Amino acid sequence: MGLIVILYIGQTFNNMKKTLLVLLSLASTISAQEPPSRPPYTGPTQISTFNGHEAEWGWSGKDYFKPAVVKILQESWGKVSPLDLQTKVDQVTAAEFLWKITPDLVDQAVKSGSSFIVGDSKPNSLVINLEPSGKGKITLISEGWVVGYIRCQSAATREGKNSQPAWGDYKVLDKEEIHVSKEFKGAKMPKALLLDASVGIYIHCGDLSSISGGCIRVSAPVGRELYKLISIGTPVKVVWEK
């Protein structure tokens, strides 16, 4: 009886070793595979705007100072990439550039921190990363690839009423050109995308310089383009940054 048990344990151990070797081999094969390449782009590299002007920006709150933006454009236009103008503006006033770019510039645009959307892209999901302060970013995804990166602002609390939307999966439930809030005394929320009907969480145009009551605000140019691009039913993931 004792011999049978020992033989059984030994056979089981050998089977486990074989299973482990198979799993290790599979993991090695998967890690060795190259990720799918970004769809090739053979057109000209281009940075432009969605409204046809040379530069387009949205502004936020009382800290916005238009002459400061104009001065930076006058001093730096043609000398640096338009994607690098955001860093200069952030030092003096509350404004957000939005650029329309070609796919070959996505990596450069992400590193710059400037808001952008790839022209003619068709995002099929959104990822919203929110900091404890309420500041955040929305990443536009199309077939697994980043096609947009924009700034946003939400609430500065994660508990209780009027807090940030909870970490988790959502989808766009509805769209309204202008949503009128019942809770906030008829406040208008342009280009509103509904994420949570139970507590009234929307992505909408608004002030990025102050915290929201739980909604996710974006600048006017960004809100206009999101409203065009995002369809009802689009999946949205909210992630809380530490």
C-alpha positions as CSV (number, residue, x, y, z in Angstrom):
1,M,0.0,0.0,0.0
2,G,2.8,2.4,1.0
3,L,4.6,1.6,-2.3
4,I,1.5,2.3,-4.4
5,V,1.1,5.8,-2.7
6,I,4.8,6.6,-3.3
7,L,4.5,5.6,-7.0
8,Y,1.3,7.7,-7.3
9,I,2.9,10.8,-5.8
10,G,5.9,10.4,-8.0
11,Q,3.8,10.0,-11.1
12,T,1.7,13.1,-10.1
13,F,4.9,15.1,-9.5
14,N,6.2,14.1,-13.0
15,N,2.9,15.2,-14.6
16,M,3.1,18.5,-12.7
17,K,6.7,19.0,-14.1
18,K,5.5,18.3,-17.6
19,T,2.6,20.7,-17.2
20,L,5.0,23.4,-15.9
21,L,7.4,22.9,-18.8
22,V,4.5,23.2,-21.3
23,L,3.3,26.5,-19.6
24,L,6.9,27.9,-19.6
25,S,7.3,27.0,-23.2
26,L,3.9,28.7,-24.1
27,A,4.8,31.8,-22.1
28,S,8.2,32.0,-23.9
29,T,6.5,31.7,-27.2
30,I,4.0,34.4,-26.4
31,S,6.6,36.8,-25.1
32,A,8.8,36.2,-28.2
33,Q,6.0,37.2,-30.5
34,E,6.1,40.7,-31.9
35,P,3.1,42.9,-31.0
36,P,1.0,43.8,-34.0
37,S,2.5,46.7,-35.9
38,R,0.6,50.0,-36.2
39,P,-1.2,50.3,-39.5
40,P,1.2,51.8,-42.0
41,Y,0.9,55.5,-42.9
42,T,2.5,56.7,-46.1
43,G,1.0,60.2,-46.3
44,P,2.7,63.5,-45.4
45,T,3.4,64.3,-41.8
46,Q,1.0,67.0,-40.8
47,I,-0.1,69.0,-37.7
48,S,-3.2,71.1,-38.2
49,T,-6.5,72.0,-36.5
50,F,-10.1,70.9,-36.7
51,N,-11.4,74.4,-37.2
52,G,-9.1,75.3,-40.1
53,H,-7.1,78.0,-38.2
54,E,-3.4,77.7,-37.7
55,A,-3.9,77.2,-34.0
56,E,-6.9,76.3,-31.8
57,W,-7.2,76.4,-28.1
58,G,-9.8,76.3,-25.3
59,W,-9.5,78.2,-22.1
60,S,-10.4,77.8,-18.5
61,G,-11.6,80.0,-15.7
62,K,-10.3,83.4,-14.5
63,D,-6.7,82.4,-15.0
64,Y,-7.0,82.5,-18.8
65,F,-5.1,85.4,-20.4
66,K,-5.5,85.5,-24.2
67,P,-2.6,87.9,-24.9
68,A,-0.2,85.5,-23.3
69,V,-1.2,82.7,-25.7
70,V,-1.0,85.1,-28.7
71,K,2.5,86.2,-27.5
72,I,3.8,82.7,-27.3
73,L,2.4,81.9,-30.8
74,Q,4.1,85.1,-32.2
75,E,7.4,84.3,-30.6
76,S,7.5,80.5,-31.2
77,W,5.5,79.8,-34.3
78,G,7.7,78.1,-36.9
79,K,10.6,77.8,-34.4
80,V,9.3,74.8,-32.4
81,S,6.8,72.0,-33.1
82,P,3.2,73.1,-32.4
83,L,3.1,70.1,-30.0
84,D,5.7,71.9,-27.9
85,L,3.7,75.1,-27.4
86,Q,1.5,73.6,-24.7
87,T,4.4,73.4,-22.2
88,K,5.1,77.1,-22.8
89,V,1.5,78.1,-22.3
90,D,1.1,76.0,-19.1
91,Q,3.7,78.3,-17.5
92,V,1.7,81.5,-18.0
93,T,-2.0,80.8,-18.4
94,A,-4.8,78.3,-18.4
95,A,-5.3,77.3,-22.0
96,E,-5.3,74.0,-23.9
97,F,-4.3,73.5,-27.5
98,L,-6.0,70.8,-29.6
99,W,-4.1,69.5,-32.6
100,K,-5.2,67.4,-35.5
101,I,-2.2,65.1,-36.4
102,T,-1.2,62.3,-38.7
103,P,-0.7,58.8,-37.2
104,D,3.1,58.9,-37.5
105,L,3.2,61.7,-34.9
106,V,1.3,59.9,-32.1
107,D,4.4,58.9,-30.1
108,Q,5.8,62.4,-30.3
109,A,2.4,63.9,-29.4
110,V,2.0,61.7,-26.3
111,K,5.4,62.6,-25.0
112,S,4.7,66.4,-25.5
113,G,1.7,66.3,-23.2
114,S,-0.3,68.3,-25.6
115,S,-3.9,67.4,-26.5
116,F,-4.4,65.8,-29.9
117,I,-6.6,63.6,-32.0
118,V,-5.5,61.7,-35.1
119,G,-7.4,63.1,-38.1
120,D,-10.1,60.8,-39.6
121,S,-9.7,58.4,-36.7
122,K,-12.6,56.4,-35.4
123,P,-12.2,55.8,-31.7
124,N,-14.0,52.7,-30.4
125,S,-13.2,53.0,-26.7
126,L,-12.0,55.6,-24.2
127,V,-9.8,55.3,-21.1
128,I,-10.1,58.0,-18.5
129,N,-7.3,58.3,-15.9
130,L,-8.1,60.5,-12.9
131,E,-5.7,61.8,-10.3
132,P,-6.8,62.4,-6.7
133,S,-6.9,66.1,-7.5
134,G,-9.5,65.5,-10.2
135,K,-7.1,66.4,-13.0
136,G,-6.9,63.7,-15.7
137,K,-6.5,62.6,-19.2
138,I,-8.8,60.8,-21.7
139,T,-7.1,58.4,-24.1
140,L,-8.9,57.6,-27.4
141,I,-8.4,54.1,-28.6
142,S,-9.1,52.6,-32.0
143,E,-8.5,48.9,-32.6
144,G,-6.0,48.8,-29.8
145,W,-4.0,51.9,-30.9
146,V,-3.9,55.4,-29.3
147,V,-5.5,57.9,-31.6
148,G,-6.1,60.7,-29.1
149,Y,-5.0,62.2,-25.8
150,I,-6.8,65.0,-24.1
151,R,-7.0,66.7,-20.8
152,C,-9.9,66.6,-18.4
153,Q,-11.1,67.7,-15.0
154,S,-13.3,65.9,-12.5
155,A,-14.0,66.1,-8.7
156,A,-11.3,66.1,-6.1
157,T,-12.9,63.4,-3.9
158,R,-13.5,59.7,-4.4
159,E,-16.1,59.2,-1.7
160,G,-19.6,60.5,-1.0
161,K,-21.8,62.8,-3.1
162,N,-20.4,64.7,-6.1
163,S,-17.3,62.5,-6.2
164,Q,-15.3,61.2,-9.1
165,P,-16.9,58.4,-11.1
166,A,-15.9,55.1,-9.6
167,W,-13.1,53.0,-11.0
168,G,-14.7,50.6,-13.5
169,D,-16.2,50.0,-16.9
170,Y,-18.9,52.2,-18.4
171,K,-20.3,53.0,-21.8
172,V,-21.8,56.1,-23.4
173,L,-25.5,55.8,-22.7
174,D,-26.7,58.9,-24.4
175,K,-25.7,62.2,-26.1
176,E,-27.1,65.7,-25.8
177,E,-26.1,68.9,-27.5
178,I,-26.8,70.7,-24.3
179,H,-27.7,68.9,-21.1
180,V,-29.4,71.1,-18.4
181,S,-28.5,69.9,-14.9
182,K,-31.4,69.6,-12.4
183,E,-29.0,69.1,-9.5
184,F,-26.9,72.2,-10.2
185,K,-29.6,74.7,-10.7
186,G,-30.0,74.5,-14.4
187,A,-26.3,74.5,-15.2
188,K,-25.7,73.9,-18.9
189,M,-23.4,71.1,-20.0
190,P,-22.6,71.4,-23.8
191,K,-21.7,68.4,-25.9
192,A,-22.7,66.0,-23.1
193,L,-22.0,62.2,-23.2
194,L,-23.8,60.3,-20.4
195,L,-21.8,57.7,-18.6
196,D,-23.8,57.0,-15.5
197,A,-27.6,57.7,-15.4
198,S,-28.0,56.8,-11.7
199,V,-25.9,59.7,-10.5
200,G,-25.8,61.9,-13.6
201,I,-22.1,61.6,-14.7
202,Y,-21.4,63.2,-18.0
203,I,-18.4,64.1,-20.1
204,H,-19.0,67.6,-21.2
205,C,-17.5,71.0,-22.1
206,G,-16.5,73.0,-19.1
207,D,-13.9,74.7,-16.9
208,L,-10.7,72.8,-16.5
209,S,-9.3,75.2,-13.9
210,S,-11.7,74.1,-11.0
211,I,-13.1,70.9,-9.7
212,S,-16.4,69.5,-10.9
213,G,-19.3,68.1,-9.1
214,G,-18.4,64.6,-10.4
215,C,-18.7,65.0,-14.1
216,I,-15.7,65.0,-16.4
217,R,-15.1,68.3,-18.1
218,V,-13.2,68.9,-21.3
219,S,-12.4,72.1,-23.1
220,A,-14.8,73.4,-25.8
221,P,-12.7,72.4,-28.8
222,V,-12.2,68.9,-27.4
223,G,-15.9,68.5,-26.4
224,R,-17.0,69.5,-29.9
225,E,-14.7,66.8,-31.5
226,L,-15.6,64.1,-29.0
227,Y,-19.3,64.7,-29.6
228,K,-18.7,64.1,-33.3
229,L,-16.5,61.0,-32.9
230,I,-18.0,59.1,-30.0
231,S,-21.1,57.0,-30.5
232,I,-23.7,55.8,-28.1
233,G,-22.5,52.4,-26.7
234,T,-18.8,53.2,-26.9
235,P,-17.0,51.5,-24.0
236,V,-15.3,53.7,-21.4
237,K,-12.9,52.6,-18.6
238,V,-12.3,54.9,-15.6
239,V,-9.0,54.4,-13.8
240,W,-8.0,56.1,-10.5
241,E,-4.3,57.1,-10.4
242,K,-2.6,57.0,-7.0
